Amino acid sequence: MNRSLLITLKTLVWIACLCPVARLAYGVFLNPAILGADPIGSVELATGYTTLMLLTIGLGITPVRRLSPRLAWMVKFRRLLGLFAFFYATIHLLAWVVLYTHLDIHAMLDDVAKRRFITMGMAAWLLLLPLALTSTNWAIRKLGGKQWNRIHKLVYIAAICGVIHYWWQVKPGVTLPLPFTVAVAILLSVRPLQSWLLRRKARAALAQPARRTATGA
């Protein structure tokens, strides 16, 4: 992919990722009516939904790009999507801290102890934190590729925690988290299968010259 096209695509991704927060800011400061009767709940729902959406799309990049070498350019967007996911997760967390608990540490601890969905949401954010902190080129060089990859596998657990957080928050019978559940389950299941197929293909490629030598070809 040429540089100009890559820059254009990254610009479009930036715009798309900023749209949800721009809409919320417009609602908070200029037109509260668009946030509905429960503006705080709308902020929480929008930021949480966007976080899960970005995490799911980010998880999908590796399985999709493995389908063809021509899709290798997609990896350049994974870090950007991950950082935006952390950005929205942080707004989601701050909305609870500031708007629901009013910065009262006792209220926060009480909520964490009594409401399991808050505990799970906090766990998801804490798992995303080291990923955001190590998403610089300097961190990659400092940690080394293998260590960096091990740390960033925490995104799998964070996505699962995010889905559970969503299920535990909605009322019984509400199936809004189902699409995320199915998508995350598929994306996490297909990764080991693809890795196995790639290893098998690599072994077959290495074995082919040996067979040719043995047959005198």
Phi, psi and omega in degrees: 000132180285160188298319183296320178292321179297317179297319179298315180295319179295323177297318179294322178295318176302313181298315181297320181288332181274345182302313181300316181288329176295320179295318178295318179297320177298319180292319182291317189260334187239325185215077183301340183298330183288346179272354176082192184288338180237080184298322180295317177298323179295319178297314180298314181296314183295316181290321178294317179297316181295321177301311180295323179298313181292321177298318181294316178297318178299319178295334182280346185295311182297311178300323181289316183291338177289345181290333182203139176301335181291345181263012182299334181297340183296335182296337180293346182259352186295315180295318180299314179294322179295319179292323176291325176298317178294322178301312181288326176296324179291319175298319178302315180292315181294327177298321177292314183297315187272313189272331180264314183262350180055041177063019179273110184299325179292320177295322178297310181297323179294318178296316181297321182287324188264333185246107187294333181291329177289319177301316181291322177295319177297320178298318179298317180295318180296329177287328179283335184303308180295334178292317179294320182291336182251023182265025176254158177298325179298317181295322179297316179293320183292317183279329188089150186303315184294313180296319180298317179296321178297316179298318186282355171289348176299341180299330179296313180292321179298319179296318178297315178298322179296319178294316178298317177305317180294314180298318183288341182275325184281162180286155178303136180094344178278127185249021180302325180285352187301314179302319178294321180299312181295314183297312180295319179298317179294314183295323178284330180284325185284338182298307179297327178296315178296320179298319178296317179295321179294319178296319179297319179294320179294318179297320179296321180293323178289326183284336184298314178298325179296320179294322180295321179294319182293328181269357180077018182286000000 
